[in-house]
Structure formats: structure tokens, C-alpha cells
Amino acid sequence: MRAALVGPTQSGKSSLLAAVAQAGGSHLDLHRPGQPHLAVVKVPDGRLTWLTEHYKPRKSTPAELELLDVPGLDLTDEAGRTHAKSHWPPLRTSDLLIFVVRSFAAESVAPYRGRIDPQADLRELLAEMNFADLEQATTRIERLQAALHKGGAKEKDQVKELELMQRLRQALEQERPVAQAAASAEEAKLLRSFAFLSPKPALVVLNCSEADVGAEGPAELCGLPCLQLSAEIEAELSQLPPQERGEFMADLGLKALARDRLLPLCVRRMERVTFLTVVGEECRAWTVPAGTDAVTAAGAIHSDIARGFIRAETVPFEDLRAAGDMKAARAAGEVRLEGKNYLIQDGDVIHFRFNV
């Protein structure tokens, strides 16, 4: 799983990346100005914490998420917009976009375009990505038209794709959702293969002032889920020993660190679910796309488990915790035996039965 941080210059992306990475104990080198930075962070999960405390395994392995911070975008002139294009490829290969916009004023940090207007900044970013998709679709249309002019064995497929791309271009010009261009599941799959930016799952981080820390902030911005926090304050908190953070957080009115609020939200926005396993001396959290069946989930652990799949012994985490342990959950009839086609639910605690 990869989420990309994207925003205007001076929006606080790098501070946010440092805060999230350092709070989870990850090392991060930010001494490469103008270059992307990547951190691998562990996704906090209270369910895994409970299982670990209960079973006391030698190893506890949370799900991991890659956070990519691309350099701040300056779209105020043609040179800046051209430079921004060099950052589209890593965004296209990311599973989620995290837009970081600022709502704080500070004499030491020049505001983007001389304004403090997070909604306007976000709209500009979305419009630029829409335009990038429009350019990509137009280029593809021109290539298909050239190929059709020459003729060939693939002409029938090229005609179908051309019709789809023309519908897509029209949708982008009218700022309608890209998905509306697809008339079938096959066309939707083809559109996904182009990794357009505008239909990617996304959320917004509103980087606020210290005065607004602890306040809820808007639930949405430009129709996207919004999380308000102060990247600077979070970066400072991440450098404190864990035992000292509580008092400072209480003074600020903070109930949870940015890491604990942002990362689980990222997983949900990517439409992934988490299942948990307790095998031998390890408790582990696994994330798979929503709608994944049991045998595919088994394969995420090991191909042999999928190949020799028999049943998935499954209990929802909340039922397991309410029962107290697996033995009591079985006695209460909460543990089910599911087949290959069972769709994994978020919070399932699963033991896969297999034979190879």
C-alpha cells in the first residue's frame, strides 16, 4: 500500500511525514531538498494490540504503509506547472492521494500565492490533476487515430478504446467523474490500467495553527474527507519520549497523535480491510482489498495455504474480545467455518486450515 502526500509549496507535507514516521519509530532522512522522500510506517491497530497483550507472542507485526512525500508544487507559472508534471508518475502508481493544504499564517513561512485559502489551494490541485488526465487522454486519442489510419489486426479493439477515450475526454472537460465514461466492467478495468489521477481515492489534511490544535475542523473539503492537525506540533510531539507525550497532548486537547488518526483513515480510504492471525509465536495484521475472498486472503500469507485451503476458522474481533478467548468464543458459537468464497470482513480473526 502506498499513499502520496501532495500539496503546494510550504504546505507542511515534510513536517507531517516526519511526525508520522518518527512517532512510529521509523527513521527518516529529509536532507534532500527538491527530492521525493519515502517512509515505511506501521499502521496502528488497537485490535492487534489486544491480541498481542492477550497471547503474548514473541512477535507482533502490524500492517505497513508506504508514505511518499513529493516536493511541493508551485503552479503559479508555466515553469512550475511543467516541473509539476515530473511528479505525476509516482502519484499515478500510488493507491491514495493525501492532499496537504495549510490554514495557518506565520511570518516565517511565506503563504502560497500570498494567501491563506486551503479550499482554493485544493481546488487548484484538483484542477491541475484533471488537466493532466485530459492531456493523457488526448495523447492516447491521437495515437489511436494514427494507428487506425494505418489499419491492422487490432483495429476492432482500437475502435472500442477510441470510443472510450473520447467519452473520457468529454467527462474530464465537463469535470464529471472518470468512472462515468465506462459503460461496462471491461471498460472500467481498462480505465484503471491508465492510472488516471482524478479518480484516485483521496483525503485532505488541513494543516492548522497551534491555536486550532484539538479542534475538530471541517469534516470535508471540496467533497473529500478532511483531517485537521498541526504538522509542526505533531513533529514536536513525535520527538518526545512516549511516556512524556501524554501530558503535552492533554494540554493541547489532543486525544490521539496524527499517526493514529491518519494511517487507519488511509487504509479505509483505499477500500481495504484488515484481518488478523495468531499463528505460533506471531500475531499479525494483514490488509487486503475489500471484497477479497478467503482463499485469496490465504494466498496473501503464503501460496501453500491457498493451494491446500480447507476452511477459514473465523471470528469477528469484537466477539472474540467479548468472549475473552478463542475457547470461550467457540463455546458461545461465535467461531465459524467459512469456505473459499467467504468475503473477508474488517476485523476478522482467522485461522486457515490447509493441507499440502
N, C-alpha and C positions, 0 to 999 in steps of 0.2 A: 504494500500500500504506500502510495506517495501523495503527499499534499504539497502544493506550491504556494508560497507566500508571495503575493504580488501587490504592488501599490506605488503611489507617486514617490518621488524623492522626499526624504525627511519624514516619512510616514511612521517610522518606528519598527519596520519589519525585522531588522537585525537585532534590535533590543528584545523583541518578542521571541525570536528564535533562541537567543542566548538564555532568556528567562526560562523557557520551556525545557530546553536541553539541560541546563545546569541544575534546575530543580529536580530533575530525574537522575542526576549523577552522570550525564553524558559529557564527554569532552568536546569542546568546540573551538575551532580556530577561526577568528573573524578578521585576521590581519591580511586580508586580500581584497582591498577596496576595488569595486567595479566587477568583482567575480562572484558567481553563484556560490552559496555555502550550503552544505548538506549535513544534516544531523539525523542520526537514527535514535528515536526516542521510544521509551516503553510506555504503553498505554495503561494508565492506572485503572484498576478494576476491583471494586470492593468485594465482588464475589470470589475472585481469585485469592484475595487477602483472607477471607473467611476460610476457604478450603485449606489454605496453607497453614493457618493457625490451628485448624481442626486436625488435619492429618500429619502436620509437622514433617513434611518430606525434606530430603536433603536439597532439593532444587525446586524453585518456583519460577516459572517462565511466563511472563506476560506477553501479550501481543505487541508487535513492534510496528512503528510507523516512520517512514522517511519524511522529513520536513526539508523542503528545498526553498531557499531564500534567493530569489533572483534580484539583481541590482534594481534600485528604484527607477521608475520610469519617468522621464521628462517629456511630456507630449506638447510642450509649448511652441515648438518649431519643427520644421521638416527634418532637421538633423536628428532631433530627439526621437521623432516618430520612426525614422529609418533605423536608428540604433535599437529601438524597442523591438523591431522585427527579429533581431538576432536572438531575443529571449523567448520567442513564441515556441520553438521546437521543444524545449524542456517542459513548457506548460502543456503542450499538446499530449505529452506522454505521461502527464500526472493524472491521478484519479480524482483529485479535488483541487479547487482553487480557493485560497483564503485571501480575500481582499482586505488589506490593511489601510485604513484611512484615519486621519487624525482630527480630533475635535478640540485639541488643546492649543493654547497660544504660549509662546516662550520667546523671549528676546534673543536667546542663544540659538534658536532653531528657526531658520527662515521658513515661512509658510509657502507651500506650493502655490504658484500663480498669485502670490501676495494675498491669499485669502485663507480663512479657516471655514471651509464648507465641505464636510465629509460627503454629503449627498451629491454635490456637484462633482467632487473628485471621483466618486464611484460611478456616476453616470458617464463620465469621460472615459474611464477604464472599460466599461461595458461597451460603449460605442466603438472604441478602438478595436476591441476584440471582434465585434460584429463586423467591422470593416475588414479586418484580417481574414475572417471567414469568407466574406464576399469576394475578396481578391483571390482566395484559394479556389472558390467555386468557379469564378470567371476564367481562371487559368485552366482549370480542368475542362470546362466547356469548350474553350478554344482548341485544346488538344484533341478532344473527341471529335470536334467538327473537322479538324485536319485529317484525322485518321479515317473518318467516314468518307471524306473526299477521295482518299486513295483506294477505299474498298478493302475487302479482306474477309477471312473466315470468321472473324469476331464481330462482324457488322451488326448482327441482331442484338448481341449483348451491349454493344456500344450505343445503339439507338435507345435502348432502355435506360442506360446510365445517363445519356444526354438528357432525356426527358426528366429524369430525377434531378439532375443538377440544375436544369432550368427552373424547375419548381422550387428548388432550394434557394436559388438566387433571388427569385421573386419573394420568398419568405423573408430572406435577410434584408432585402430592400425595404420591405414593409415592417421590419422589426418584429416579425412573428416568430414563434418558437420553431427551431430547426426541425423538430420531430414532426411538425405538421406537413412537411414536404414528402414524407414517406407514406406510401399508400399500402404497404404490406410489411410483414415481418422481415422479408428478404431485403427490401429497400432500407429498412431501419438498420439492419445489420451492415449493409454497405455504407450507409452514412457514418456509422460508428467507426468503420475502418479508416476514415479520413481524419479522425481525431480533431474535429472542429472545436473551437474554444467556447463559443457561446452556449452550447448545450451542456457543458460540463457541470457536475454538481459543484456548488459554491456556497460559501458563507462569508460573513463580514466580521472583522474585528475592528471595533471603534476604539481607537487609542485616545484615551481621555486624560484630563488633567488630574493631579493629585486630589483636588477638591471634589472630584466626582467619583473617586475610588469608593467602591462599596455600594454605589447606586446601581439600580438595575439597568438603566439606559433603554434605548428603543429595542423592541423585540425583533423588528425587521428594518432593513434599509434597502430601498429600491426592490422590495419583494423578496429579499434574501434574509435568512436568519442572521441575527446580529448579536454579537457578544461584546459588551463594553468592559474595558480594562485599561490599566495604565502600564504600558510596556516598561517604562522606566522604573516604576515602583516594583513591578514583578521581577525585573532584573536584579534589583537590590535585594529583594527577599530571597531570591534563588541563591545568593551568595552567603546567606546566613546559615549557621548550623541548624538542622531540623528542629532541635529542641528549643531554639531561640525564636523561631518564626511565629509561634502561636501568639505571643504577647503583642508583637508588632501587627500581626494580622487583625487581632481583636481591636486594637486602637484604630485601625483603618476601616473597620467594619467589613473586613473580608472573611467570608466563610470558607473559601477554597482558593488555592493557587490557580493561576491561569492554566497551568499544565493539567490540573484535574478537571477543569471546566472545558478546555478547548479540545483535548485529544479524544475523549469519548464522543463529543459532538462531531468531530471529523469522521469517526467510524460510522456514526449513524447517517451522516450526510452522504457518505459513499455507498449507502444502502447495503451495508454488510452487517452480519450478525455474528455474535461471539458464542462459541460453545466451549465447554471446559472438560478436561480429562484429569483423572487421578490414576496414574499407572506407575506401579513400582514406587520409586523414590522421587517422583516428579508430579507436581500439579502444574497444569499448563492451560493457557487461554489461546484459542485458535479463532481467527476471523475468516469467514467465507462470505461470498455474495448471498444476499437474501434470495431464497428460493433454491438453495443448494440441497440436493438430496443426500441421504445418509451415506450411500456408497461413495459419492464424490467427496464428501467430507472425510470419510475414512481414508481416501486416497491422499488427502492433504497431509495426513500424518505419515503414511507410508503406503506405497503401491501394493505391498503384500497384503495389507489389511483390506484394501479394496478388492484385490483379486480373490481372497479367501473369505470375503464377507459372509457372515451368517445372520447376525442380528445386531441391532444397536440397543443396548440396555440404557434407557433414557429416563431421567427425572428432571423436572424444572428445578432450577437452583432454589427458588423460594420455598418449594415444597420440601426439598432436602433440608434446608436450614430450619424450617418449621418442625420437621420430624426430629432433627437433632443429629442423625447419622443415616447411612445407607441402609443399615439393618432395620431401623425403625421405619424408614420410608418404604421399604419392601413390605413390612408388616401392615402398613397403612394402605397398601395398594397404589402407592404413588409412582412406583417404578414400572415402566412399560417396556415391552419388547417390540421394537419397530423394524420394519423391513427396509429394503434398498430404496424404495421410493418415498420414504418418510422425508419431509422437508424440515431441515434443521431450524429450530426456533432459538431466538436470542436467550441466552441463559441456560440452555440445556446442559446438564452434566451427563456425559455419555461414556459408557464403556463398550467398546466394539468387540463383539465376539467374532472370531475368524479362524479359519483352518487352512493352512497351506502345506 
